[in-house]
């Protein structure tokens, strides 16, 4: 799998939790929205500064973390 370039971590942003492109939107927030039934379109309306590819990477990252496999992240 290639590196996920849209997922970043920075101790100064959201306590170092994985975020989308250095923004204050965590992977956990997006995965939680998907898990509670929000569609991609719903999420993109709630967060208009996000892109569809951000959601795809957030879900890919969550899937990899669930498998406890480390993947490289882009620095913020």
PDB file with SEQRES, HELIX, SHEET and CRYST1 records, atoms N, CA, C and O in Angstrom:
SEQRES   1 A   76  UNK UNK UNK UNK UNK UNK UNK UNK UNK UNK UNK UNK UNK          
SEQRES   2 A   76  UNK UNK UNK UNK UNK UNK UNK UNK UNK UNK UNK UNK UNK          
SEQRES   3 A   76  UNK UNK UNK UNK UNK UNK UNK UNK UNK UNK UNK UNK UNK          
SEQRES   4 A   76  UNK UNK UNK UNK UNK UNK UNK UNK UNK UNK UNK UNK UNK          
SEQRES   5 A   76  UNK UNK UNK UNK UNK UNK UNK UNK UNK UNK UNK UNK UNK          
SEQRES   6 A   76  UNK UNK UNK UNK UNK UNK UNK UNK UNK UNK UNK                  
HELIX    1 AA1 UNK A   14  UNK A   16  5                                   3    
HELIX    2 AA2 UNK A   27  UNK A   35  1                                   9    
HELIX    3 AA3 UNK A   40  UNK A   46  1                                   7    
HELIX    4 AA4 UNK A   52  UNK A   66  1                                  15    
SHEET    1 AA1 2 UNK A   4  UNK A   9  0                                        
SHEET    2 AA1 2 UNK A  19  UNK A  20 -1                                        
CRYST1    1.000    1.000    1.000  90.00  90.00  90.00 P 1           1          
ATOM      1  N   UNK A   1       0.842  -1.173   0.000  1.00  0.00           N  
ATOM      2  CA  UNK A   1       0.000   0.000   0.000  1.00  0.00           C  
ATOM      3  C   UNK A   1       0.891   1.242   0.000  1.00  0.00           C  
ATOM      4  O   UNK A   1       1.915   1.278   0.683  1.00  0.00           O  
ATOM      5  N   UNK A   2       0.506   2.238  -0.755  1.00  0.00           N  
ATOM      6  CA  UNK A   2       1.275   3.467  -0.792  1.00  0.00           C  
ATOM      7  C   UNK A   2       0.984   4.299   0.460  1.00  0.00           C  
ATOM      8  O   UNK A   2      -0.011   4.085   1.152  1.00  0.00           O  
ATOM      9  N   UNK A   3       1.863   5.234   0.726  1.00  0.00           N  
ATOM     10  CA  UNK A   3       1.692   6.112   1.890  1.00  0.00           C  
ATOM     11  C   UNK A   3       0.425   6.937   1.730  1.00  0.00           C  
ATOM     12  O   UNK A   3       0.064   7.345   0.626  1.00  0.00           O  
ATOM     13  N   UNK A   4      -0.235   7.172   2.842  1.00  0.00           N  
ATOM     14  CA  UNK A   4      -1.423   8.003   2.838  1.00  0.00           C  
ATOM     15  C   UNK A   4      -0.973   9.450   3.049  1.00  0.00           C  
ATOM     16  O   UNK A   4      -0.529   9.810   4.139  1.00  0.00           O  
ATOM     17  N   UNK A   5      -1.085  10.253   2.037  1.00  0.00           N  
ATOM     18  CA  UNK A   5      -0.557  11.613   2.083  1.00  0.00           C  
ATOM     19  C   UNK A   5      -1.525  12.629   2.660  1.00  0.00           C  
ATOM     20  O   UNK A   5      -1.118  13.747   2.975  1.00  0.00           O  
ATOM     21  N   UNK A   6      -2.784  12.277   2.805  1.00  0.00           N  
ATOM     22  CA  UNK A   6      -3.785  13.217   3.314  1.00  0.00           C  
ATOM     23  C   UNK A   6      -3.981  13.091   4.824  1.00  0.00           C  
ATOM     24  O   UNK A   6      -4.634  13.938   5.433  1.00  0.00           O  
ATOM     25  N   UNK A   7      -3.433  12.065   5.421  1.00  0.00           N  
ATOM     26  CA  UNK A   7      -3.554  11.851   6.865  1.00  0.00           C  
ATOM     27  C   UNK A   7      -2.267  12.347   7.507  1.00  0.00           C  
ATOM     28  O   UNK A   7      -1.177  11.896   7.155  1.00  0.00           O  
ATOM     29  N   UNK A   8      -2.394  13.265   8.437  1.00  0.00           N  
ATOM     30  CA  UNK A   8      -1.227  13.836   9.094  1.00  0.00           C  
ATOM     31  C   UNK A   8      -1.376  13.753  10.610  1.00  0.00           C  
ATOM     32  O   UNK A   8      -2.481  13.665  11.144  1.00  0.00           O  
ATOM     33  N   UNK A   9      -0.239  13.785  11.279  1.00  0.00           N  
ATOM     34  CA  UNK A   9      -0.237  13.882  12.731  1.00  0.00           C  
ATOM     35  C   UNK A   9       0.696  15.007  13.134  1.00  0.00           C  
ATOM     36  O   UNK A   9       1.766  15.187  12.553  1.00  0.00           O  
ATOM     37  N   UNK A  10       0.279  15.752  14.127  1.00  0.00           N  
ATOM     38  CA  UNK A  10       1.064  16.871  14.636  1.00  0.00           C  
ATOM     39  C   UNK A  10       0.666  17.052  16.098  1.00  0.00           C  
ATOM     40  O   UNK A  10      -0.510  17.265  16.392  1.00  0.00           O  
ATOM     41  N   UNK A  11       1.618  16.973  17.009  1.00  0.00           N  
ATOM     42  CA  UNK A  11       1.283  17.121  18.428  1.00  0.00           C  
ATOM     43  C   UNK A  11       0.556  18.429  18.745  1.00  0.00           C  
ATOM     44  O   UNK A  11      -0.148  18.519  19.751  1.00  0.00           O  
ATOM     45  N   UNK A  12       0.722  19.437  17.894  1.00  0.00           N  
ATOM     46  CA  UNK A  12       0.091  20.733  18.125  1.00  0.00           C  
ATOM     47  C   UNK A  12      -1.329  20.825  17.562  1.00  0.00           C  
ATOM     48  O   UNK A  12      -2.023  21.817  17.786  1.00  0.00           O  
ATOM     49  N   UNK A  13      -1.758  19.800  16.840  1.00  0.00           N  
ATOM     50  CA  UNK A  13      -3.094  19.803  16.226  1.00  0.00           C  
ATOM     51  C   UNK A  13      -3.887  18.621  16.773  1.00  0.00           C  
ATOM     52  O   UNK A  13      -3.521  17.466  16.557  1.00  0.00           O  
ATOM     53  N   UNK A  14      -4.957  18.913  17.470  1.00  0.00           N  
ATOM     54  CA  UNK A  14      -5.856  17.896  18.018  1.00  0.00           C  
ATOM     55  C   UNK A  14      -5.119  16.845  18.851  1.00  0.00           C  
ATOM     56  O   UNK A  14      -5.455  15.661  18.820  1.00  0.00           O  
ATOM     57  N   UNK A  15      -4.124  17.294  19.584  1.00  0.00           N  
ATOM     58  CA  UNK A  15      -3.391  16.413  20.480  1.00  0.00           C  
ATOM     59  C   UNK A  15      -2.621  15.303  19.794  1.00  0.00           C  
ATOM     60  O   UNK A  15      -2.323  14.281  20.412  1.00  0.00           O  
ATOM     61  N   UNK A  16      -2.294  15.491  18.520  1.00  0.00           N  
ATOM     62  CA  UNK A  16      -1.518  14.492  17.797  1.00  0.00           C  
ATOM     63  C   UNK A  16      -2.347  13.388  17.164  1.00  0.00           C  
ATOM     64  O   UNK A  16      -1.802  12.465  16.558  1.00  0.00           O  
ATOM     65  N   UNK A  17      -3.672  13.480  17.304  1.00  0.00           N  
ATOM     66  CA  UNK A  17      -4.503  12.463  16.658  1.00  0.00           C  
ATOM     67  C   UNK A  17      -4.431  12.608  15.142  1.00  0.00           C  
ATOM     68  O   UNK A  17      -4.230  13.715  14.642  1.00  0.00           O  
ATOM     69  N   UNK A  18      -4.589  11.517  14.403  1.00  0.00           N  
ATOM     70  CA  UNK A  18      -4.546  11.588  12.941  1.00  0.00           C  
ATOM     71  C   UNK A  18      -5.647  12.511  12.416  1.00  0.00           C  
ATOM     72  O   UNK A  18      -6.822  12.358  12.750  1.00  0.00           O  
ATOM     73  N   UNK A  19      -5.237  13.466  11.591  1.00  0.00           N  
ATOM     74  CA  UNK A  19      -6.146  14.458  11.021  1.00  0.00           C  
ATOM     75  C   UNK A  19      -6.055  14.451   9.497  1.00  0.00           C  
ATOM     76  O   UNK A  19      -5.177  13.825   8.903  1.00  0.00           O  
ATOM     77  N   UNK A  20      -6.986  15.165   8.898  1.00  0.00           N  
ATOM     78  CA  UNK A  20      -6.995  15.316   7.447  1.00  0.00           C  
ATOM     79  C   UNK A  20      -6.191  16.556   7.074  1.00  0.00           C  
ATOM     80  O   UNK A  20      -6.541  17.670   7.463  1.00  0.00           O  
ATOM     81  N   UNK A  21      -5.123  16.361   6.328  1.00  0.00           N  
ATOM     82  CA  UNK A  21      -4.288  17.430   5.770  1.00  0.00           C  
ATOM     83  C   UNK A  21      -3.948  18.532   6.764  1.00  0.00           C  
ATOM     84  O   UNK A  21      -3.919  19.707   6.397  1.00  0.00           O  
ATOM     85  N   UNK A  22      -3.694  18.173   8.006  1.00  0.00           N  
ATOM     86  CA  UNK A  22      -3.309  19.158   9.002  1.00  0.00           C  
ATOM     87  C   UNK A  22      -4.460  19.998   9.519  1.00  0.00           C  
ATOM     88  O   UNK A  22      -4.264  20.878  10.357  1.00  0.00           O  
ATOM     89  N   UNK A  23      -5.651  19.734   9.028  1.00  0.00           N  
ATOM     90  CA  UNK A  23      -6.836  20.450   9.495  1.00  0.00           C  
ATOM     91  C   UNK A  23      -7.268  19.885  10.839  1.00  0.00           C  
ATOM     92  O   UNK A  23      -6.774  18.841  11.267  1.00  0.00           O  
ATOM     93  N   UNK A  24      -8.164  20.555  11.487  1.00  0.00           N  
ATOM     94  CA  UNK A  24      -8.641  20.108  12.794  1.00  0.00           C  
ATOM     95  C   UNK A  24      -9.856  19.184  12.645  1.00  0.00           C  
ATOM     96  O   UNK A  24     -10.838  19.304  13.378  1.00  0.00           O  
ATOM     97  N   UNK A  25      -9.768  18.275  11.694  1.00  0.00           N  
ATOM     98  CA  UNK A  25     -10.791  17.254  11.478  1.00  0.00           C  
ATOM     99  C   UNK A  25     -10.091  15.908  11.613  1.00  0.00           C  
ATOM    100  O   UNK A  25      -9.228  15.565  10.805  1.00  0.00           O  
ATOM    101  N   UNK A  26     -10.467  15.150  12.636  1.00  0.00           N  
ATOM    102  CA  UNK A  26      -9.779  13.882  12.872  1.00  0.00           C  
ATOM    103  C   UNK A  26     -10.371  12.755  12.029  1.00  0.00           C  
ATOM    104  O   UNK A  26     -11.526  12.793  11.603  1.00  0.00           O  
ATOM    105  N   UNK A  27      -9.533  11.763  11.814  1.00  0.00           N  
ATOM    106  CA  UNK A  27      -9.990  10.549  11.141  1.00  0.00           C  
ATOM    107  C   UNK A  27     -11.156   9.951  11.933  1.00  0.00           C  
ATOM    108  O   UNK A  27     -12.143   9.501  11.351  1.00  0.00           O  
ATOM    109  N   UNK A  28     -11.034   9.950  13.260  1.00  0.00           N  
ATOM    110  CA  UNK A  28     -12.090   9.394  14.104  1.00  0.00           C  
ATOM    111  C   UNK A  28     -13.429  10.082  13.911  1.00  0.00           C  
ATOM    112  O   UNK A  28     -14.471   9.427  13.918  1.00  0.00           O  
ATOM    113  N   UNK A  29     -13.410  11.398  13.738  1.00  0.00           N  
ATOM    114  CA  UNK A  29     -14.648  12.131  13.491  1.00  0.00           C  
ATOM    115  C   UNK A  29     -15.305  11.660  12.203  1.00  0.00           C  
ATOM    116  O   UNK A  29     -16.509  11.405  12.171  1.00  0.00           O  
ATOM    117  N   UNK A  30     -14.520  11.546  11.150  1.00  0.00           N  
ATOM    118  CA  UNK A  30     -15.074  11.132   9.865  1.00  0.00           C  
ATOM    119  C   UNK A  30     -15.562   9.693   9.889  1.00  0.00           C  
ATOM    120  O   UNK A  30     -16.629   9.384   9.359  1.00  0.00           O  
ATOM    121  N   UNK A  31     -14.789   8.823  10.497  1.00  0.00           N  
ATOM    122  CA  UNK A  31     -15.212   7.420  10.584  1.00  0.00           C  
ATOM    123  C   UNK A  31     -16.488   7.313  11.424  1.00  0.00           C  
ATOM    124  O   UNK A  31     -17.382   6.531  11.103  1.00  0.00           O  
ATOM    125  N   UNK A  32     -16.566   8.090  12.482  1.00  0.00           N  
ATOM    126  CA  UNK A  32     -17.766   8.098  13.306  1.00  0.00           C  
ATOM    127  C   UNK A  32     -18.990   8.561  12.533  1.00  0.00           C  
ATOM    128  O   UNK A  32     -20.074   8.001  12.696  1.00  0.00           O  
ATOM    129  N   UNK A  33     -18.829   9.578  11.695  1.00  0.00           N  
ATOM    130  CA  UNK A  33     -19.946  10.050  10.879  1.00  0.00           C  
ATOM    131  C   UNK A  33     -20.407   8.983   9.898  1.00  0.00           C  
ATOM    132  O   UNK A  33     -21.607   8.777   9.718  1.00  0.00           O  
ATOM    133  N   UNK A  34     -19.459   8.307   9.265  1.00  0.00           N  
ATOM    134  CA  UNK A  34     -19.812   7.217   8.344  1.00  0.00           C  
ATOM    135  C   UNK A  34     -20.524   6.101   9.111  1.00  0.00           C  
ATOM    136  O   UNK A  34     -21.522   5.554   8.641  1.00  0.00           O  
ATOM    137  N   UNK A  35     -20.008   5.771  10.288  1.00  0.00           N  
ATOM    138  CA  UNK A  35     -20.583   4.677  11.088  1.00  0.00           C  
ATOM    139  C   UNK A  35     -22.010   4.977  11.542  1.00  0.00           C  
ATOM    140  O   UNK A  35     -22.801   4.057  11.749  1.00  0.00           O  
ATOM    141  N   UNK A  36     -22.339   6.253  11.695  1.00  0.00           N  
ATOM    142  CA  UNK A  36     -23.688   6.597  12.137  1.00  0.00           C  
ATOM    143  C   UNK A  36     -24.634   6.887  10.973  1.00  0.00           C  
ATOM    144  O   UNK A  36     -25.740   7.391  11.170  1.00  0.00           O  
ATOM    145  N   UNK A  37     -24.186   6.561   9.758  1.00  0.00           N  
ATOM    146  CA  UNK A  37     -25.088   6.614   8.615  1.00  0.00           C  
ATOM    147  C   UNK A  37     -25.003   7.844   7.733  1.00  0.00           C  
ATOM    148  O   UNK A  37     -25.792   7.977   6.798  1.00  0.00           O  
ATOM    149  N   UNK A  38     -24.079   8.739   7.997  1.00  0.00           N  
ATOM    150  CA  UNK A  38     -23.946   9.909   7.130  1.00  0.00           C  
ATOM    151  C   UNK A  38     -23.321   9.495   5.804  1.00  0.00           C  
ATOM    152  O   UNK A  38     -22.376   8.707   5.773  1.00  0.00           O  
ATOM    153  N   UNK A  39     -23.846  10.024   4.729  1.00  0.00           N  
ATOM    154  CA  UNK A  39     -23.286   9.726   3.406  1.00  0.00           C  
ATOM    155  C   UNK A  39     -22.070  10.608   3.155  1.00  0.00           C  
ATOM    156  O   UNK A  39     -21.829  11.574   3.879  1.00  0.00           O  
ATOM    157  N   UNK A  40     -21.310  10.265   2.122  1.00  0.00           N  
ATOM    158  CA  UNK A  40     -20.171  11.097   1.741  1.00  0.00           C  
ATOM    159  C   UNK A  40     -20.638  12.518   1.435  1.00  0.00           C  
ATOM    160  O   UNK A  40     -20.004  13.492   1.841  1.00  0.00           O  
ATOM    161  N   UNK A  41     -21.749  12.623   0.717  1.00  0.00           N  
ATOM    162  CA  UNK A  41     -22.262  13.953   0.384  1.00  0.00           C  
ATOM    163  C   UNK A  41     -22.628  14.737   1.636  1.00  0.00           C  
ATOM    164  O   UNK A  41     -22.357  15.935   1.715  1.00  0.00           O  
ATOM    165  N   UNK A  42     -23.247  14.071   2.622  1.00  0.00           N  
ATOM    166  CA  UNK A  42     -23.574  14.729   3.890  1.00  0.00           C  
ATOM    167  C   UNK A  42     -22.308  15.288   4.540  1.00  0.00           C  
ATOM    168  O   UNK A  42     -22.272  16.440   4.972  1.00  0.00           O  
ATOM    169  N   UNK A  43     -21.287  14.459   4.599  1.00  0.00           N  
ATOM    170  CA  UNK A  43     -20.049  14.847   5.272  1.00  0.00           C  
ATOM    171  C   UNK A  43     -19.371  16.004   4.540  1.00  0.00           C  
ATOM    172  O   UNK A  43     -18.861  16.931   5.169  1.00  0.00           O  
ATOM    173  N   UNK A  44     -19.371  15.943   3.219  1.00  0.00           N  
ATOM    174  CA  UNK A  44     -18.751  17.019   2.443  1.00  0.00           C  
ATOM    175  C   UNK A  44     -19.534  18.323   2.572  1.00  0.00           C  
ATOM    176  O   UNK A  44     -18.958  19.402   2.429  1.00  0.00           O  
ATOM    177  N   UNK A  45     -20.812  18.241   2.835  1.00  0.00           N  
ATOM    178  CA  UNK A  45     -21.596  19.457   3.093  1.00  0.00           C  
ATOM    179  C   UNK A  45     -21.302  19.997   4.489  1.00  0.00           C  
ATOM    180  O   UNK A  45     -21.225  21.209   4.689  1.00  0.00           O  
ATOM    181  N   UNK A  46     -21.136  19.086   5.459  1.00  0.00           N  
ATOM    182  CA  UNK A  46     -20.806  19.516   6.818  1.00  0.00           C  
ATOM    183  C   UNK A  46     -19.418  20.142   6.898  1.00  0.00           C  
ATOM    184  O   UNK A  46     -19.191  21.074   7.669  1.00  0.00           O  
ATOM    185  N   UNK A  47     -18.493  19.623   6.095  1.00  0.00           N  
ATOM    186  CA  UNK A  47     -17.106  20.093   6.068  1.00  0.00           C  
ATOM    187  C   UNK A  47     -16.743  20.459   4.629  1.00  0.00           C  
ATOM    188  O   UNK A  47     -16.069  19.683   3.952  1.00  0.00           O  
ATOM    189  N   UNK A  48     -17.176  21.623   4.151  1.00  0.00           N  
ATOM    190  CA  UNK A  48     -16.988  21.962   2.736  1.00  0.00           C  
ATOM    191  C   UNK A  48     -15.529  22.088   2.297  1.00  0.00           C  
ATOM    192  O   UNK A  48     -15.248  22.084   1.099  1.00  0.00           O  
ATOM    193  N   UNK A  49     -14.611  22.199   3.232  1.00  0.00           N  
ATOM    194  CA  UNK A  49     -13.189  22.299   2.894  1.00  0.00           C  
ATOM    195  C   UNK A  49     -12.550  20.926   2.716  1.00  0.00           C  
ATOM    196  O   UNK A  49     -11.370  20.838   2.373  1.00  0.00           O  
ATOM    197  N   UNK A  50     -13.304  19.857   2.942  1.00  0.00           N  
ATOM    198  CA  UNK A  50     -12.801  18.507   2.687  1.00  0.00           C  
ATOM    199  C   UNK A  50     -13.099  18.100   1.256  1.00  0.00           C  
ATOM    200  O   UNK A  50     -13.977  18.658   0.598  1.00  0.00           O  
ATOM    201  N   UNK A  51     -12.344  17.110   0.791  1.00  0.00           N  
ATOM    202  CA  UNK A  51     -12.531  16.559  -0.545  1.00  0.00           C  
ATOM    203  C   UNK A  51     -12.883  15.081  -0.411  1.00  0.00           C  
ATOM    204  O   UNK A  51     -12.588  14.458   0.609  1.00  0.00           O  
ATOM    205  N   UNK A  52     -13.508  14.528  -1.432  1.00  0.00           N  
ATOM    206  CA  UNK A  52     -13.906  13.122  -1.408  1.00  0.00           C  
ATOM    207  C   UNK A  52     -12.702  12.217  -1.128  1.00  0.00           C  
ATOM    208  O   UNK A  52     -12.831  11.220  -0.419  1.00  0.00           O  
ATOM    209  N   UNK A  53     -11.547  12.553  -1.674  1.00  0.00           N  
ATOM    210  CA  UNK A  53     -10.343  11.749  -1.448  1.00  0.00           C  
ATOM    211  C   UNK A  53      -9.934  11.743   0.024  1.00  0.00           C  
ATOM    212  O   UNK A  53      -9.333  10.778   0.495  1.00  0.00           O  
ATOM    213  N   UNK A  54     -10.258  12.813   0.752  1.00  0.00           N  
ATOM    214  CA  UNK A  54      -9.971  12.849   2.188  1.00  0.00           C  
ATOM    215  C   UNK A  54     -10.757  11.764   2.915  1.00  0.00           C  
ATOM    216  O   UNK A  54     -10.225  11.093   3.799  1.00  0.00           O  
ATOM    217  N   UNK A  55     -12.007  11.597   2.546  1.00  0.00           N  
ATOM    218  CA  UNK A  55     -12.839  10.565   3.180  1.00  0.00           C  
ATOM    219  C   UNK A  55     -12.327   9.173   2.849  1.00  0.00           C  
ATOM    220  O   UNK A  55     -12.285   8.296   3.711  1.00  0.00           O  
ATOM    221  N   UNK A  56     -11.944   8.979   1.607  1.00  0.00           N  
ATOM    222  CA  UNK A  56     -11.411   7.675   1.195  1.00  0.00           C  
ATOM    223  C   UNK A  56     -10.167   7.327   2.001  1.00  0.00           C  
ATOM    224  O   UNK A  56     -10.035   6.199   2.478  1.00  0.00           O  
ATOM    225  N   UNK A  57      -9.252   8.282   2.159  1.00  0.00           N  
ATOM    226  CA  UNK A  57      -8.031   8.012   2.927  1.00  0.00           C  
ATOM    227  C   UNK A  57      -8.326   7.817   4.404  1.00  0.00           C  
ATOM    228  O   UNK A  57      -7.686   6.993   5.056  1.00  0.00           O  
ATOM    229  N   UNK A  58      -9.281   8.560   4.943  1.00  0.00           N  
ATOM    230  CA  UNK A  58      -9.637   8.385   6.352  1.00  0.00           C  
ATOM    231  C   UNK A  58     -10.129   6.966   6.601  1.00  0.00           C  
ATOM    232  O   UNK A  58      -9.753   6.339   7.591  1.00  0.00           O  
ATOM    233  N   UNK A  59     -10.960   6.466   5.712  1.00  0.00           N  
ATOM    234  CA  UNK A  59     -11.463   5.098   5.867  1.00  0.00           C  
ATOM    235  C   UNK A  59     -10.356   4.071   5.651  1.00  0.00           C  
ATOM    236  O   UNK A  59     -10.298   3.064   6.357  1.00  0.00           O  
ATOM    237  N   UNK A  60      -9.485   4.318   4.688  1.00  0.00           N  
ATOM    238  CA  UNK A  60      -8.356   3.405   4.452  1.00  0.00           C  
ATOM    239  C   UNK A  60      -7.443   3.371   5.671  1.00  0.00           C  
ATOM    240  O   UNK A  60      -6.993   2.304   6.087  1.00  0.00           O  
ATOM    241  N   UNK A  61      -7.173   4.538   6.241  1.00  0.00           N  
ATOM    242  CA  UNK A  61      -6.332   4.606   7.430  1.00  0.00           C  
ATOM    243  C   UNK A  61      -6.978   3.844   8.588  1.00  0.00           C  
ATOM    244  O   UNK A  61      -6.310   3.078   9.283  1.00  0.00           O  
ATOM    245  N   UNK A  62      -8.261   4.055   8.789  1.00  0.00           N  
ATOM    246  CA  UNK A  62      -8.964   3.368   9.879  1.00  0.00           C  
ATOM    247  C   UNK A  62      -8.928   1.854   9.680  1.00  0.00           C  
ATOM    248  O   UNK A  62      -8.756   1.103  10.640  1.00  0.00           O  
ATOM    249  N   UNK A  63      -9.088   1.413   8.455  1.00  0.00           N  
ATOM    250  CA  UNK A  63      -9.041  -0.023   8.180  1.00  0.00           C  
ATOM    251  C   UNK A  63      -7.666  -0.597   8.493  1.00  0.00           C  
ATOM    252  O   UNK A  63      -7.560  -1.671   9.085  1.00  0.00           O  
ATOM    253  N   UNK A  64      -6.623   0.108   8.102  1.00  0.00           N  
ATOM    254  CA  UNK A  64      -5.267  -0.348   8.389  1.00  0.00           C  
ATOM    255  C   UNK A  64      -4.996  -0.345   9.888  1.00  0.00           C  
ATOM    256  O   UNK A  64      -4.371  -1.275  10.398  1.00  0.00           O  
ATOM    257  N   UNK A  65      -5.448   0.673  10.598  1.00  0.00           N  
ATOM    258  CA  UNK A  65      -5.241   0.720  12.051  1.00  0.00           C  
ATOM    259  C   UNK A  65      -5.980  -0.420  12.740  1.00  0.00           C  
ATOM    260  O   UNK A  65      -5.501  -0.975  13.728  1.00  0.00           O  
ATOM    261  N   UNK A  66      -7.139  -0.761  12.216  1.00  0.00           N  
ATOM    262  CA  UNK A  66      -7.895  -1.867  12.803  1.00  0.00           C  
ATOM    263  C   UNK A  66      -7.112  -3.173  12.671  1.00  0.00           C  
ATOM    264  O   UNK A  66      -7.266  -4.081  13.488  1.00  0.00           O  
ATOM    265  N   UNK A  67      -6.289  -3.257  11.660  1.00  0.00           N  
ATOM    266  CA  UNK A  67      -5.447  -4.433  11.457  1.00  0.00           C  
ATOM    267  C   UNK A  67      -4.116  -4.306  12.176  1.00  0.00           C  
ATOM    268  O   UNK A  67      -3.302  -5.228  12.143  1.00  0.00           O  
ATOM    269  N   UNK A  68      -3.888  -3.171  12.824  1.00  0.00           N  
ATOM    270  CA  UNK A  68      -2.669  -2.891  13.572  1.00  0.00           C  
ATOM    271  C   UNK A  68      -1.423  -2.998  12.713  1.00  0.00           C  
ATOM    272  O   UNK A  68      -0.404  -3.555  13.121  1.00  0.00           O  
ATOM    273  N   UNK A  69      -1.533  -2.446  11.509  1.00  0.00           N  
ATOM    274  CA  UNK A  69      -0.397  -2.395  10.602  1.00  0.00           C  
ATOM    275  C   UNK A  69       0.031  -0.943  10.484  1.00  0.00           C  
ATOM    276  O   UNK A  69      -0.795  -0.076  10.196  1.00  0.00           O  
ATOM    277  N   UNK A  70       1.300  -0.669  10.701  1.00  0.00           N  
ATOM    278  CA  UNK A  70       1.806   0.692  10.625  1.00  0.00           C  
ATOM    279  C   UNK A  70       2.015   1.105   9.169  1.00  0.00           C  
ATOM    280  O   UNK A  70       2.569   0.341   8.378  1.00  0.00           O  
ATOM    281  N   UNK A  71       1.574   2.311   8.816  1.00  0.00           N  
ATOM    282  CA  UNK A  71       1.807   2.868   7.500  1.00  0.00           C  
ATOM    283  C   UNK A  71       2.376   4.271   7.681  1.00  0.00           C  
ATOM    284  O   UNK A  71       2.075   4.938   8.671  1.00  0.00           O  
ATOM    285  N   UNK A  72       3.194   4.724   6.733  1.00  0.00           N  
ATOM    286  CA  UNK A  72       3.783   6.068   6.879  1.00  0.00           C  
ATOM    287  C   UNK A  72       2.746   7.161   6.646  1.00  0.00           C  
ATOM    288  O   UNK A  72       1.874   7.024   5.788  1.00  0.00           O  
ATOM    289  N   UNK A  73       2.842   8.239   7.408  1.00  0.00           N  
ATOM    290  CA  UNK A  73       1.980   9.398   7.246  1.00  0.00           C  
ATOM    291  C   UNK A  73       2.816  10.580   6.814  1.00  0.00           C  
ATOM    292  O   UNK A  73       4.002  10.671   7.130  1.00  0.00           O  
ATOM    293  N   UNK A  74       2.194  11.472   6.098  1.00  0.00           N  
ATOM    294  CA  UNK A  74       2.886  12.698   5.685  1.00  0.00           C  
ATOM    295  C   UNK A  74       2.997  13.619   6.894  1.00  0.00           C  
ATOM    296  O   UNK A  74       2.067  13.689   7.698  1.00  0.00           O  
ATOM    297  N   UNK A  75       4.104  14.322   7.037  1.00  0.00           N  
ATOM    298  CA  UNK A  75       4.204  15.296   8.126  1.00  0.00           C  
ATOM    299  C   UNK A  75       3.268  16.465   7.856  1.00  0.00           C  
ATOM    300  O   UNK A  75       2.977  16.792   6.705  1.00  0.00           O  
ATOM    301  N   UNK A  76       2.804  17.087   8.928  1.00  0.00           N  
ATOM    302  CA  UNK A  76       1.874  18.228   8.781  1.00  0.00           C  
ATOM    303  C   UNK A  76       2.615  19.432   8.266  1.00  0.00           C  
ATOM    304  O   UNK A  76       2.016  20.491   8.075  1.00  0.00           O  
TER     305      UNK A  76                                                      
END                                                                             
